[in-house]
Amino acid sequence: MIRDAKLWTWHVLAGLVIFVFLGLHMLIMHLDDVVRIASLNPAGGHPIDWANVVARGKMIFFPITYTVLLGAALFHGLYGLKNILFELNLGDGVKRATAVVLALLGLGLFVYGTWAAFASLALARSL
Amino acid sequence: MLTAKGYPNRLGVWGWLGGGRWGMERYLYTLHRLTGLGLIFYFLLHILVTSARAFGEAAWVASMGRVTGPLFTVGEYLVFLAFAFHAANGLRLAFIELGWGVGKPFEPVYPYKTSVDFQRPLAIVALLLAALLAAAGTLDFFVLHKGVTP
């Protein structure tokens, strides 16, 4: 129970972190024509144009905040998913297996996403 | 060691999909779960798709090319709407968790007042915030913007 209470607290805190950093991500990627921040899409055009991806990729701010967002969102999402699945009267063995699979999935994607964020920084700075 | 046995969820998925005659907050709970499930499945794919930028321009362009088209624009828009609701309602839930904006505890004296009355304004503010975000997103996606993002 105590462990669950701690995990739930982390779940709420991760939600607040996501609110800030995903809000910023949405501002840059999806609200760029409503709220124009020219320095974050310096090449103009679409935020996913390669020139803009490289320009943002050169700023250390992005890999760091992406990594924080990645960790917070994976934990928040997968812990939430685990809680929903556990409500469906699963047997103890299935519960344990589900928890292990979700934890491994989260760890694997966190490692891969973090590598991609910092590899992009190195690539962008080499161009 | 103490262990929580909990209560069996006899209704399964319908136990949390159907809100019956419970208040608005019960339906916000259901919608929060549905949007959360949609967002986590999208996010897992989003990590894989956007990591292509680490492999250079050709990989990035190819990866973006695979998620382009009207179907993806609509899908992306639905993800944005899910984000708008889940973020605003999630903020409301965090406030309630921390005891903010729900009034002080009071002695239950007849005629009883329900705590929902004190939480309702927070729910309305959350829905207004979600609507504002959704409106801004709609403007960007379909009026001002040029299409698809990963």
Interface residues (C-beta under 8 A of the other chain):
Chain A: M1 D4 V12 G15 L16 I18 F19 L22 G23 M26 M29 H30 L31 D32 D33 V34 V35 H46 P47 I48 W50 V53 G57 L70 A73 L74 G77 L78 G80 L81 I84 E87 L88 N89 L105 L109 Y112 G113 W115 A116 A117 A119 S120 L123
Chain B: L2 T3 A4 P8 N9 G12 V13 G15 W16 R33 G36 L37 L39 I40 F43 L44 I47 L48 T50 S51 R53 A54 G56 E57 W60 V61 M64 E76 F80 F83 A87 G90 L91 L93 A94 E97 A136 G137 L139 D140 F141 L144 H145 K146 G147 T149 P150
